[in-house]
Amino acid sequence: AIDKISKDFPDIQYALVNSKSVGALNVSCLVFAEQEEAFLAGVVAASSSKTLKVAFISDDSDPQKILFNSFRLGAIYGNKKVRAISVPFIDSPVDLNNAIKNGVDLIYSTRIIDGQVLDLVAKVNSKKNGKVWLIAQSPDQYFLKLPAANKEILVTLDKRIDRAIADVMALSISGGSILDIVDDENSIYGRTYNFKNSGLTLTYLNPVTAATKSKVTRAISEIKSSKVSTQG
């Protein structure tokens, strides 16, 4: 719809938040550095895992394969001894359930369409056979707001949607626009929000070790200064 409207009314400036689906000079796509999120999730997972087995849960699309690579790099940064695996979740949690049975105790899930991953983690933890922690995305995963969610989630990686909206509102008042290059190949303009510009943050929902906090703090600092690559 925005693609058509932006062409029909080229003198009006539009903004898409958390999407880069439209390439036009009058459309600002405000997106988030998901590879940085995945990398940091890997750092948290690997530095917190007791079994030395962590998992990335997603569909099997090419963008998700790219994010798994970032997660894997983060896991190496967090603890080189940890094994990071990619577990597909298409229609059924069977593969994830098997991964947990085989020792995975830290999970980063990018699945946003339902709360099945959270439900499975809660079910496993109710049996008290060892804690399995979930690393989650906010606000994409709406089910994080459920009362029972907090006790299963170690940390959330937070997209500061409020910052993106505030930027749009400020520039709309002044008559400006946000036209940084987001995707040069596809002529996508707008802004990428990341740890450096405070567009991404991390929230601890449950205690982690001092060593994990130290690793996370150092990783964020090195991401900001480009001392570490989240893309391989």
C-alpha positions as a LaTeX table, in Angstrom:
\begin{tabular}{lrrr}
\hline
Residue & $x$ (\AA) & $y$ (\AA) & $z$ (\AA) \\
\hline
Ala1 & 0.00 & 0.00 & 0.00 \\
Ile2 & 2.77 & 2.46 & 0.91 \\
Asp3 & 4.56 & 1.69 & $-2.34$ \\
Lys4 & 1.51 & 2.75 & $-4.38$ \\
Ile5 & 0.57 & 5.74 & $-2.23$ \\
Ser6 & 4.12 & 7.10 & $-2.23$ \\
Lys7 & 4.06 & 7.08 & $-6.04$ \\
Asp8 & 0.60 & 8.64 & $-6.21$ \\
Phe9 & 1.58 & 11.43 & $-3.80$ \\
Pro10 & 5.31 & 12.02 & $-4.36$ \\
Asp11 & 5.38 & 15.34 & $-2.48$ \\
Ile12 & 4.44 & 13.70 & 0.81 \\
Gln13 & 7.12 & 12.09 & 3.00 \\
Tyr14 & 6.30 & 8.65 & 4.43 \\
Ala15 & 7.98 & 6.45 & 7.02 \\
Leu16 & 8.04 & 2.68 & 7.51 \\
Val17 & 9.19 & 1.44 & 10.91 \\
Asn18 & 10.91 & $-1.95$ & 11.18 \\
Ser19 & 10.63 & $-2.54$ & 7.44 \\
Lys20 & 12.70 & $-1.89$ & 4.33 \\
Ser21 & 10.20 & $-3.01$ & 1.73 \\
Val22 & 9.87 & 0.22 & $-0.26$ \\
Gly23 & 12.59 & 1.96 & $-2.23$ \\
Ala24 & 11.61 & 5.58 & $-2.86$ \\
Leu25 & 13.08 & 8.97 & $-1.97$ \\
Asn26 & 9.87 & 9.99 & $-0.22$ \\
Val27 & 9.79 & 6.85 & 1.96 \\
Ser28 & 12.06 & 6.58 & 4.99 \\
Cys29 & 12.58 & 2.96 & 6.04 \\
Leu30 & 13.55 & 2.90 & 9.70 \\
Val31 & 15.11 & $-0.48$ & 10.38 \\
Phe32 & 17.16 & $-2.16$ & 13.08 \\
Ala33 & 20.55 & $-3.87$ & 12.97 \\
Glu34 & 19.30 & $-7.42$ & 13.49 \\
Gln35 & 22.76 & $-8.91$ & 12.91 \\
Glu36 & 23.99 & $-6.96$ & 15.93 \\
Glu37 & 21.06 & $-8.36$ & 17.94 \\
Ala38 & 21.86 & $-11.91$ & 16.83 \\
Phe39 & 25.57 & $-11.49$ & 17.60 \\
Leu40 & 24.86 & $-10.23$ & 21.11 \\
Ala41 & 22.35 & $-13.03$ & 21.66 \\
Gly42 & 25.16 & $-15.44$ & 20.82 \\
Val43 & 27.44 & $-13.74$ & 23.34 \\
Val44 & 24.84 & $-14.02$ & 26.10 \\
Ala45 & 23.96 & $-17.60$ & 25.22 \\
Ala46 & 27.50 & $-18.92$ & 25.02 \\
Ser47 & 28.72 & $-17.14$ & 28.14 \\
Ser48 & 25.69 & $-18.36$ & 30.13 \\
Ser49 & 25.35 & $-21.95$ & 28.91 \\
Lys50 & 26.16 & $-24.71$ & 31.39 \\
Thr51 & 25.90 & $-27.51$ & 28.83 \\
Leu52 & 27.99 & $-25.69$ & 26.19 \\
Lys53 & 25.15 & $-26.16$ & 23.69 \\
Val54 & 23.09 & $-23.22$ & 22.39 \\
Ala55 & 20.52 & $-22.89$ & 19.62 \\
Phe56 & 19.19 & $-20.36$ & 17.13 \\
Ile57 & 15.51 & $-20.93$ & 16.33 \\
Ser58 & 14.02 & $-19.58$ & 13.10 \\
Asp59 & 12.54 & $-20.47$ & 9.75 \\
Asp60 & 14.87 & $-21.62$ & 6.98 \\
Ser61 & 14.85 & $-18.43$ & 4.89 \\
Asp62 & 18.06 & $-16.87$ & 3.59 \\
Pro63 & 17.81 & $-13.77$ & 5.87 \\
Gln64 & 17.55 & $-16.06$ & 8.89 \\
Lys65 & 20.59 & $-18.03$ & 7.75 \\
Ile66 & 22.51 & $-14.76$ & 7.74 \\
Leu67 & 21.33 & $-14.04$ & 11.28 \\
Phe68 & 22.40 & $-17.50$ & 12.41 \\
Asn69 & 25.90 & $-16.75$ & 11.19 \\
Ser70 & 25.92 & $-13.61$ & 13.35 \\
Phe71 & 24.62 & $-15.63$ & 16.30 \\
Arg72 & 27.36 & $-18.21$ & 15.74 \\
Leu73 & 30.03 & $-15.50$ & 15.67 \\
Gly74 & 28.65 & $-14.07$ & 18.90 \\
Ala75 & 28.75 & $-17.51$ & 20.50 \\
Ile76 & 32.42 & $-17.85$ & 19.54 \\
Tyr77 & 33.05 & $-14.43$ & 21.08 \\
Gly78 & 31.23 & $-15.49$ & 24.26 \\
Asn79 & 32.89 & $-18.88$ & 24.69 \\
Lys80 & 34.86 & $-20.71$ & 22.02 \\
Lys81 & 34.02 & $-24.06$ & 23.62 \\
Val82 & 30.29 & $-23.67$ & 23.04 \\
Arg83 & 28.55 & $-25.37$ & 20.11 \\
Ala84 & 25.94 & $-23.20$ & 18.36 \\
Ile85 & 23.35 & $-24.92$ & 16.18 \\
Ser86 & 20.53 & $-23.71$ & 13.94 \\
Val87 & 17.19 & $-25.39$ & 14.59 \\
Pro88 & 14.40 & $-24.93$ & 12.02 \\
Phe89 & 10.91 & $-24.24$ & 13.33 \\
Ile90 & 8.44 & $-24.32$ & 10.45 \\
Asp91 & 5.21 & $-26.03$ & 11.51 \\
Ser92 & 6.20 & $-28.10$ & 14.52 \\
Pro93 & 8.50 & $-27.81$ & 17.58 \\
Val94 & 9.77 & $-31.38$ & 17.13 \\
Asp95 & 13.32 & $-30.34$ & 16.14 \\
Leu96 & 13.54 & $-27.86$ & 19.02 \\
Asn97 & 12.30 & $-30.45$ & 21.48 \\
Asn98 & 14.97 & $-32.87$ & 20.27 \\
Ala99 & 17.65 & $-30.18$ & 20.57 \\
Ile100 & 16.67 & $-29.57$ & 24.19 \\
Lys101 & 16.73 & $-33.32$ & 24.88 \\
Asn102 & 20.26 & $-33.35$ & 23.45 \\
Gly103 & 21.42 & $-30.72$ & 25.92 \\
Val104 & 20.67 & $-27.26$ & 24.51 \\
Asp105 & 20.07 & $-24.95$ & 27.48 \\
Leu106 & 20.14 & $-21.46$ & 25.87 \\
Ile107 & 17.85 & $-20.56$ & 22.97 \\
Tyr108 & 17.63 & $-17.44$ & 20.83 \\
Ser109 & 14.38 & $-17.40$ & 18.89 \\
Thr110 & 13.45 & $-15.03$ & 16.07 \\
Arg111 & 10.02 & $-16.64$ & 15.63 \\
Ile112 & 7.42 & $-13.89$ & 16.00 \\
Ile113 & 4.14 & $-15.37$ & 14.72 \\
Asp114 & 3.25 & $-17.21$ & 17.93 \\
Gly115 & 4.49 & $-18.22$ & 21.37 \\
Gln116 & 5.17 & $-21.90$ & 20.70 \\
Val117 & 8.88 & $-21.62$ & 21.54 \\
Leu118 & 8.09 & $-19.94$ & 24.85 \\
Asp119 & 5.42 & $-22.56$ & 25.59 \\
Leu120 & 7.85 & $-25.41$ & 24.97 \\
Val121 & 10.56 & $-23.84$ & 27.13 \\
Ala122 & 8.04 & $-23.33$ & 29.95 \\
Lys123 & 6.88 & $-26.94$ & 29.65 \\
Val124 & 10.45 & $-28.26$ & 29.80 \\
Asn125 & 11.27 & $-26.08$ & 32.80 \\
Ser126 & 8.15 & $-27.24$ & 34.65 \\
Lys127 & 9.69 & $-30.72$ & 34.81 \\
Lys128 & 12.72 & $-29.33$ & 36.68 \\
Asn129 & 15.30 & $-31.35$ & 34.75 \\
Gly130 & 17.64 & $-28.39$ & 34.41 \\
Lys131 & 16.89 & $-24.83$ & 33.38 \\
Val132 & 16.49 & $-23.87$ & 29.73 \\
Trp133 & 16.65 & $-20.13$ & 29.09 \\
Leu134 & 15.16 & $-18.16$ & 26.23 \\
Ile135 & 16.68 & $-15.03$ & 24.70 \\
Ala136 & 13.89 & $-13.00$ & 23.15 \\
Gln137 & 13.16 & $-9.99$ & 20.94 \\
Ser138 & 11.18 & $-6.96$ & 22.02 \\
Pro139 & 8.73 & $-5.67$ & 20.89 \\
Asp140 & 8.47 & $-8.12$ & 17.95 \\
Gln141 & 7.49 & $-11.06$ & 20.15 \\
Tyr142 & 4.21 & $-9.84$ & 21.65 \\
Phe143 & 3.90 & $-12.87$ & 23.92 \\
Leu144 & 6.74 & $-11.52$ & 26.09 \\
Lys145 & 4.04 & $-9.52$ & 27.85 \\
Leu146 & 2.37 & $-12.68$ & 29.18 \\
Pro147 & 2.64 & $-12.92$ & 33.00 \\
Ala148 & 4.42 & $-16.28$ & 32.87 \\
Ala149 & 7.03 & $-15.21$ & 30.31 \\
Asn150 & 9.57 & $-13.44$ & 32.52 \\
Lys151 & 10.70 & $-16.50$ & 34.44 \\
Glu152 & 11.68 & $-18.26$ & 31.19 \\
Ile153 & 13.53 & $-15.35$ & 29.57 \\
Leu154 & 17.12 & $-14.50$ & 30.46 \\
Val155 & 17.42 & $-11.29$ & 28.42 \\
Thr156 & 15.54 & $-9.38$ & 25.76 \\
Leu157 & 17.09 & $-7.57$ & 22.83 \\
Asp158 & 15.08 & $-4.40$ & 22.42 \\
Lys159 & 14.36 & $-2.43$ & 19.28 \\
Arg160 & 13.81 & 1.19 & 20.32 \\
Ile161 & 10.77 & 1.80 & 18.16 \\
Asp162 & 10.10 & 4.89 & 20.26 \\
Arg163 & 13.34 & 6.49 & 19.10 \\
Ala164 & 12.48 & 5.88 & 15.45 \\
Ile165 & 9.03 & 7.39 & 15.88 \\
Ala166 & 10.45 & 10.37 & 17.78 \\
Asp167 & 12.90 & 11.03 & 14.94 \\
Val168 & 10.09 & 10.92 & 12.39 \\
Met169 & 7.93 & 13.28 & 14.41 \\
Ala170 & 10.75 & 15.77 & 14.95 \\
Leu171 & 11.62 & 15.88 & 11.27 \\
Ser172 & 8.00 & 16.09 & 10.18 \\
Ile173 & 7.64 & 19.24 & 12.27 \\
Ser174 & 10.77 & 20.77 & 10.77 \\
Gly175 & 9.93 & 19.60 & 7.24 \\
Gly176 & 12.98 & 17.35 & 7.02 \\
Ser177 & 13.38 & 13.71 & 6.07 \\
Ile178 & 15.54 & 10.73 & 6.98 \\
Leu179 & 17.42 & 9.54 & 3.92 \\
Asp180 & 20.52 & 7.66 & 5.04 \\
Ile181 & 21.40 & 4.70 & 2.82 \\
Val182 & 19.86 & 1.54 & 4.28 \\
Asp183 & 20.25 & $-0.78$ & 1.29 \\
Asp184 & 22.27 & 0.70 & $-1.57$ \\
Glu185 & 21.64 & $-2.22$ & $-3.93$ \\
Asn186 & 17.85 & $-1.87$ & $-3.68$ \\
Ser187 & 17.79 & 1.93 & $-3.29$ \\
Ile188 & 16.33 & 1.80 & 0.22 \\
Tyr189 & 16.71 & 4.99 & 2.25 \\
Gly190 & 15.99 & 5.84 & 5.86 \\
Arg191 & 18.02 & 4.93 & 8.94 \\
Thr192 & 19.46 & 1.85 & 10.59 \\
Tyr193 & 19.13 & 1.86 & 14.36 \\
Asn194 & 21.87 & 0.02 & 16.19 \\
Phe195 & 23.79 & $-0.11$ & 19.47 \\
Lys196 & 25.96 & 2.86 & 18.51 \\
Asn197 & 23.02 & 5.25 & 18.05 \\
Ser198 & 21.09 & 3.70 & 20.99 \\
Gly199 & 18.49 & 2.22 & 18.69 \\
Leu200 & 19.13 & $-1.22$ & 20.20 \\
Thr201 & 19.42 & $-2.08$ & 23.88 \\
Leu202 & 19.60 & $-5.20$ & 26.04 \\
Thr203 & 17.50 & $-5.85$ & 29.15 \\
Tyr204 & 18.28 & $-8.47$ & 31.79 \\
Leu205 & 15.09 & $-10.14$ & 33.01 \\
Asn206 & 16.89 & $-12.67$ & 35.21 \\
Pro207 & 20.31 & $-12.74$ & 36.89 \\
Val208 & 23.43 & $-13.57$ & 34.88 \\
Thr209 & 26.98 & $-14.01$ & 36.08 \\
Ala210 & 29.41 & $-11.13$ & 36.42 \\
Ala211 & 31.48 & $-12.78$ & 33.69 \\
Thr212 & 28.53 & $-12.72$ & 31.28 \\
Lys213 & 27.79 & $-9.07$ & 32.04 \\
Ser214 & 31.44 & $-8.22$ & 31.45 \\
Lys215 & 31.43 & $-10.06$ & 28.10 \\
Val216 & 28.23 & $-8.32$ & 27.04 \\
Thr217 & 29.51 & $-4.87$ & 28.01 \\
Arg218 & 32.74 & $-5.44$ & 26.10 \\
Ala219 & 30.90 & $-6.82$ & 23.07 \\
Ile220 & 28.58 & $-3.81$ & 22.89 \\
Ser221 & 31.55 & $-1.45$ & 23.20 \\
Glu222 & 33.41 & $-3.25$ & 20.42 \\
Ile223 & 30.32 & $-3.34$ & 18.20 \\
Lys224 & 29.95 & 0.42 & 18.64 \\
Ser225 & 33.60 & 1.04 & 17.78 \\
Ser226 & 33.59 & $-1.49$ & 14.89 \\
Lys227 & 36.35 & $-3.50$ & 16.56 \\
Val228 & 34.29 & $-6.63$ & 16.10 \\
Ser229 & 32.27 & $-7.66$ & 13.06 \\
Thr230 & 28.78 & $-9.04$ & 13.52 \\
Gln231 & 28.63 & $-10.14$ & 9.88 \\
Gly232 & 31.63 & $-12.40$ & 9.50 \\
\hline
\end{tabular}
